[in-house]
Amino acid sequence: MFARRLLGLALGVLAASPVAAQSVDDLIAKNLEAKGGLTRMRAVKSLRMTGLITIGPGMEAPVTLEIKRPNMMRLEFTIQGMTGTQAFDGKAGWMLMPFAGSAKPEPMPPDVQDVIAEQADVDGPLVDYKDKGHTVELVGKEAVEGTDTYKIKVTTKKGTVRHFYLDAEYFLEVKEESRRTVRGTEIETDTIYGDYKEVDGLMMAHSIDTGQKGAPQRQKITIQKVELNVDLDDARFKMPEIKQ
Amino acid sequence: MRRRSVSPVGVLALVGSVATTGLAAAQSARIDAETFGGLEARAIGPAVMSGRVAAVEAVAGDRLTIYAGAAGGGLWKSVDGGLRFKPVFDRHTQSIGAVTVDPSTPQVVWVGTGESWTRNSVSVGDGVYRSTDGGETWTHLGLAASERIARIAVHPKDGRIAYVCAVGPLFNDHPERGVFRTRDAGKTWEKVLHVADDTGCADLALDAENPDIVYAAMWQVRRLPWFFTSGGPNSGLHKSVDGGSTWTKLAKGLPEGDLGRIAIASAPSKPTIVYATVEARETALYRSEDRGASWTRVNSSSAVTGRPFYFSRLVVDPGDPNRVYKGGLTIQVSDDGGRTFGPLGIGGIFGPSYHSDVHDVWIHPKDTDEIVIATDGGLYLSHDRGSTFRFVGSLPIPQFYHVSVDMAWPYNVYGGLQDNSTWFGPSRRPGGIANRHWQSLSGGDGFWAFVDPTDPDIVYNEYQGGNLFRIRRSTLESKDIKPTPRDGEPKYRFNWNTPIHVSRSHRGRLYYGAQFLFRSDDQGESWERISPDLTTNDPAKQKQDESGGLTLDNSTAENHCTIFSIAESPRNGSVIWVGTDDGHVQVTRDGGRSWTNVSGAIPGRPAPGCRASRPRISTKGPRSPRSTDT
């Protein structure tokens, strides 16, 4: 899901420190340090990102992602004058997708609920991974398009396998791969992070290129603006009441 | 609004040749059927984006035999599981609504012409055809006035018995719609279910255990150029237990009040279970466990409710009565009897791994992981129950709204397609033209595309509702150049299919039409409004915001009282003709300072309000258009 990808970006930003002991924990610590350090990251209580997503040749759609601790997010995107919304209120995901003629908000499908629930861990899967029931291991070093990286494997409590590729020099994510099983078939997606820029002392990717393995379509998101600690009401993240 | 499909093979090079030479030839030659008698159309594709497939049918075997019924490109057959397709219906109407293989004799194939997904640019059919040799030859079996056929169901044991579910004419009342039955393989037909002349049949299903049980969804529908209405008191779900001779309207548990389009599916492995999506004030999926006697609402999420006129196909897994597929913007599947749905082909909201707008689904009866889907962008095959799909890149069935050519040698052909953006490709190449030689320019639905005659790297191009772009072909750099209202001006009304005219008299000059005519002398950087409202400006025909009937559907497709065609005299740039979609033909002879409505002076004009689609200016002199299509 698109939301997941943007959220994934934010997760990296908001990820907090593990207890360092083994080398994988050292790497995670370096990753957090490279992003600006735990203190700065934890100081971010909410954020808003605005940008564009390429949805076809010559067609871009404006997108806005808002995130608030703990575990709330709201994504809006506008295509040909219609605005779609996907949101998570900390417990459940919902959406308003007018593109197919639906004018009312509704819960996300169960498959997507699982994804959103897993991804709504705004601190990211690496933080307190043991407490969360995830396992983390250092797979080794691997080159990603000519860049040496450390490959870290995270197996989440629900069984999703995510691989994070940290630049061996700068320790920032350059790539993420995830694998999960949907209706008996394993689905693999990969995300390329790039164009890191500093925002109030935090290093954040401003280019996110995502696609499913084997599918020709890819979605490129370009972040134009990031605002930290914006005033966001909790009600923005809750599904509006449906008037029957 | 009737639009005949000319060819099953996308653009024909012939079209481009005529466009470039037509004006010159007009001065000296008489143009009639003989004029082009010696020319043969030459296919130049493209199949890279394919086009709308309205119906799909397949026969399980060592390799699948697949029939793809295109909305505007005829019927295609593959005998190798979908690698290669050949057109098998070129001599007949090219809009396909239904294709059904006789379950007891697979060499017998029935085709209902005229797609039933009733968008504004929908095509028309001319009845039912049947082949007894796997599609090699066809016999027309009547129902010629039905225009649109949504389903054909053939008795599983007696192939002489078939039911035709005819939506019927979309723009007018007509008695040839409803459910027709034949018991003699189409020699004679009985109209066994007719509700009203404005109400056709939208879907039909047979009970797998007892094929004398027939379900039929009746749909009251009307499209006007400026409004679409799905639904009314005549719509409803009907059931027959005697092979269609008598019918009962089903109501218990179904919504009260006006209904719209209904899709119906009986579970093959347990036919007591029946599903129906019912368009209503509260559109929802209903499930029956007693062969339709009573119904329970099980789902009203957007997975099942979107655009019923365009997406009303329900297919139950042949082996699992609780697994249901629903066509839609994406294809949705439920594994729990319809209570929850999820999309197939994970790829995100902007890009499922297949083209959006799924109209039909076929599932292998024995290996239910094998599915085929029909979309606005062609046919896709999946071997893992929809987790991944393979595109069929051998179906050249895009629906071009318009084509144009440039002055390169060999010249390139440009065109905008239904739901498949704007593309250009070469008219010829050494070794032939392949999919890879075609290139996309933009997104959305494509319409006009013109190369700037003074700068061949510049293309003027649009997507639906008047969104105009100037694109540099070599880099695909694109600039939005749509005119926007100034302070105090009313909202501009752009047609779904907005006219662009590139001047032949002035370098860099363009025209573009809303209700007003706009002129730019700087390649669209700035615009000057050079006319008053040239349409009837009839408020009754400007309610597209309310269009759709039970389901609001404001896509700009019903934008009306708009300019639909523009032509500037190639000899005198002050002479400009404009046609509107509500019947006006207007002319200025002073570059837009004054306009004259000359529609009343056109001899043989069909009717006031008829769309003036294509004025063409004579090169003999600036005083009159050579012709106008209405």
Interface residues (C-beta under 8 A of the other chain):
Chain A: M1 F2 R5 I53 I55 G56 P57 G58 M59 A61 Q80 G84 Q86 M97 F99 A100 G101 S102 A103 E106 P107 P109 P110 D111 V112 V182 R183 G184 T185 I187 T189 T210 Q212 G214 A215 Q217 R218 Q219
Chain B: S301 S302 A303 T305 G306 R307 F311 G328 L329 Q332 V333 D335 T340 F341 G342 P343 I346 G347 G348 I349 F350 G351 S353 D384 R385 G386 S387 T388 S421 S440 L441 S442 G443 G444 G465 N467 F469 I471 L476 S478 G548 T551 L552 D553
